[in-house]
Amino acid sequence: MSSSKKKIILIGAGMRGRAYTDIAKDVLSDTFEVVAVADPNDASREHVKSKHSLPDNMCFTTWEPLLDMPRIADIAIISTLDRDHIKPSLLAIEKGYNLLLEKPAGATPEECRAIQRAAEKNGVFALVCHVLRYTDFFIALKKIISSGEIGEVRTIQHIEGVGNVHQSHSFVRGNWRNSDESTPMILQKSCHDMDILAWLVGKKCKKVQSFGSLSYFIPRNAPEGAPERCIDGCPKTDCPYNAVKLYYDDKDNSWFRNVSTGLLSPTDEDVERALRTTDYGKCVFKCPNNVVDHQVVNLLFEDDVTVSFSMNAFNKGGRTIKIMGTKGELNATFGDPIIKLYDFLTEKEREINIESGKVDDTIVGGHGGGDTGIMLALRDLILGIPNSSICDIGESCDNHMIAFAAEESRILGTVVDMDEYMSRFD
Ligand SMILES: NC(=O)c1ccc[n+]([C@@H]2O[C@H](COP(=O)([O-])OP(=O)(O)OC[C@H]3O[C@@H](n4cnc5c(N)ncnc54)[C@H](O)[C@@H]3O)[C@@H](O)[C@H]2O)c1
């Protein structure tokens, strides 16, 4: 073991935690060393244990005993579920750990600010996993804006297509389906977008307005005679959300098969059991979901820059953006290496190829390089290497506030003044 390596403890070895620590081992083993893991799921914990050759006494079934010990590492990765960030984060900060903290940083504005204040007070960093900032794609957009080629940005249209099947898996059947158990969709899924839009605009957000609802994945849209569980035989044979088709028949979808069973190498029998006993087997119109399936947000930034954002389930998935400036227009789709620029003076379009080639922008595809990008940023931050994508926890929390304000606007039907909103959590 080289003593110069930065040590990491992992709290929450689920899909995200394993992604980051796998990268630490596979790509950045000169810099990082994972020294402990906490997770109640045997399969997840064993994966980390074996990947990093951890001794038994450094593998815990929950974070409390790990954080009860004196600090044993430089960084704690906090990748438990949304409502379980706050407690381990505050304790880890108090112990002097720097954090790589999954988004949303906290489940409420108060939690976000509490983590920010604790990090500032204890002189540690909390790098929030806003992975889009670390992709070649969004770094290229930021550089183009900064170059002045399209002039001053006046307005942006941004669409986040969640994807109909992804929506059904995560936000109808899965962990993030109900904001009373998790967090609102605009925070959970789109705090990335609020963050990236604020970063691209580079100005303070002044006002927020939002509309949206859960309108499709609800009981009244259930097919006539549909059973509670697809596996019990649904009369609608052409449903794109049939759980047997998505989880059992599609043997290549390890994401869905792993998550539904809680196992890393499930058999067909394991998947069948999950379809009979967990909500992943339920009809999408009969789940205990309440998060929206479509939501729009209008943002007003300083200097009258306007942004319109649309998040919805009714698409294949992916993000597209149109940035309109005083000298030209930019059109781009995340995952497509070609960015198109139209110049008002020459009336010509030019294409920029961001060279990374076609990237997989999905969660299982590592978010278009963002998962590796944030681990490289973590290295830069801890070694003091400049990295213009990194922001401090204060800026991350300010950008989370835009999402919280959008949810307030959606529920109350108001336009939220951001100065007033922020002042509530000073
Ligand atoms: N940055 C991104 O793009 C992105 C993408 C997806 C999810 N997320 C966020 O990452 C977080 C984790 O999501 P995930 O998909 O990995 O979920 P997950 O369910 O796969 O992982 C959560 C893990 O926490 C573990 N856990 C539960 N109680 C624990 C305890 N007491 N101590 C230690 N571990 C405990 C669970 O067993 C599980 O393995 C969530 O907050 C989610 O919103 C971020």
Ligand as a Chemical Component Dictionary entry (heavy atoms), coordinates in Angstrom:
data_LIG
# 
_chem_comp.id                   LIG 
_chem_comp.type                 NON-POLYMER 
_chem_comp.pdbx_formal_charge   0 
_chem_comp.three_letter_code    LIG 
# 
loop_
_chem_comp_atom.comp_id 
_chem_comp_atom.atom_id 
_chem_comp_atom.alt_atom_id 
_chem_comp_atom.type_symbol 
_chem_comp_atom.charge 
_chem_comp_atom.model_Cartn_x 
_chem_comp_atom.model_Cartn_y 
_chem_comp_atom.model_Cartn_z 
_chem_comp_atom.pdbx_ordinal 
LIG N1  N1  N 0  -25.292 11.253 -10.145 1  
LIG C1  C1  C 0  -26.221 10.606 -10.825 2  
LIG O1  O1  O 0  -26.365 10.798 -12.017 3  
LIG C2  C2  C 0  -27.127 9.635  -10.115 4  
LIG C3  C3  C 0  -27.792 8.639  -10.847 5  
LIG C4  C4  C 0  -28.614 7.756  -10.152 6  
LIG C5  C5  C 0  -28.768 7.873  -8.785  7  
LIG N2  N2  N 1  -28.133 8.882  -8.126  8  
LIG C6  C6  C 0  -28.262 9.047  -6.647  9  
LIG O2  O2  O 0  -27.320 8.188  -6.030  10 
LIG C7  C7  C 0  -27.834 7.704  -4.777  11 
LIG C8  C8  C 0  -27.754 6.180  -4.778  12 
LIG O3  O3  O 0  -28.485 5.681  -5.885  13 
LIG P1  P1  P 0  -28.261 4.175  -6.407  14 
LIG O4  O4  O 0  -28.874 4.093  -7.748  15 
LIG O5  O5  O -1 -26.854 3.787  -6.222  16 
LIG O6  O6  O 0  -29.192 3.402  -5.373  17 
LIG P2  P2  P 0  -28.962 1.962  -4.786  18 
LIG O7  O7  O 0  -30.233 1.552  -4.133  19 
LIG O8  O8  O 0  -28.381 1.068  -5.829  20 
LIG O9  O9  O 0  -27.838 2.197  -3.675  21 
LIG C9  C9  C 0  -28.094 2.661  -2.379  22 
LIG C10 C10 C 0  -27.333 1.749  -1.455  23 
LIG O10 O10 O 0  -27.402 2.246  -0.113  24 
LIG C11 C11 C 0  -27.383 1.080  0.713   25 
LIG N3  N3  N 0  -27.759 1.387  2.096   26 
LIG C12 C12 C 0  -29.012 1.396  2.625   27 
LIG N4  N4  N 0  -28.927 1.638  3.951   28 
LIG C13 C13 C 0  -27.599 1.786  4.247   29 
LIG C14 C14 C 0  -26.884 2.028  5.451   30 
LIG N5  N5  N 0  -27.517 2.184  6.628   31 
LIG N6  N6  N 0  -25.534 2.121  5.389   32 
LIG C15 C15 C 0  -24.878 1.977  4.219   33 
LIG N7  N7  N 0  -25.516 1.729  3.039   34 
LIG C16 C16 C 0  -26.860 1.647  3.067   35 
LIG C17 C17 C 0  -28.336 0.134  0.008   36 
LIG O11 O11 O 0  -28.210 -1.210 0.450   37 
LIG C18 C18 C 0  -27.916 0.321  -1.424  38 
LIG O12 O12 O 0  -26.939 -0.628 -1.835  39 
LIG C19 C19 C 0  -29.234 8.265  -4.665  40 
LIG O13 O13 O 0  -29.241 9.404  -3.856  41 
LIG C20 C20 C 0  -29.591 8.640  -6.101  42 
LIG O14 O14 O 0  -30.515 9.695  -6.175  43 
LIG C21 C21 C 0  -27.305 9.728  -8.762  44 
# 
loop_
_chem_comp_bond.comp_id 
_chem_comp_bond.atom_id_1 
_chem_comp_bond.atom_id_2 
_chem_comp_bond.value_order 
_chem_comp_bond.pdbx_ordinal 
LIG N1  C1  SING 1  
LIG C1  O1  DOUB 2  
LIG C1  C2  SING 3  
LIG C2  C3  SING 4  
LIG C2  C21 DOUB 5  
LIG C3  C4  DOUB 6  
LIG C4  C5  SING 7  
LIG C5  N2  DOUB 8  
LIG N2  C6  SING 9  
LIG N2  C21 SING 10 
LIG C6  O2  SING 11 
LIG C6  C20 SING 12 
LIG O2  C7  SING 13 
LIG C7  C8  SING 14 
LIG C7  C19 SING 15 
LIG C8  O3  SING 16 
LIG O3  P1  SING 17 
LIG P1  O4  DOUB 18 
LIG P1  O5  SING 19 
LIG P1  O6  SING 20 
LIG O6  P2  SING 21 
LIG P2  O7  DOUB 22 
LIG P2  O8  SING 23 
LIG P2  O9  SING 24 
LIG O9  C9  SING 25 
LIG C9  C10 SING 26 
LIG C10 O10 SING 27 
LIG C10 C18 SING 28 
LIG O10 C11 SING 29 
LIG C11 N3  SING 30 
LIG C11 C17 SING 31 
LIG N3  C12 SING 32 
LIG N3  C16 SING 33 
LIG C12 N4  DOUB 34 
LIG N4  C13 SING 35 
LIG C13 C14 SING 36 
LIG C13 C16 DOUB 37 
LIG C14 N5  SING 38 
LIG C14 N6  DOUB 39 
LIG N6  C15 SING 40 
LIG C15 N7  DOUB 41 
LIG N7  C16 SING 42 
LIG C17 O11 SING 43 
LIG C17 C18 SING 44 
LIG C18 O12 SING 45 
LIG C19 O13 SING 46 
LIG C19 C20 SING 47 
LIG C20 O14 SING 48 
# 
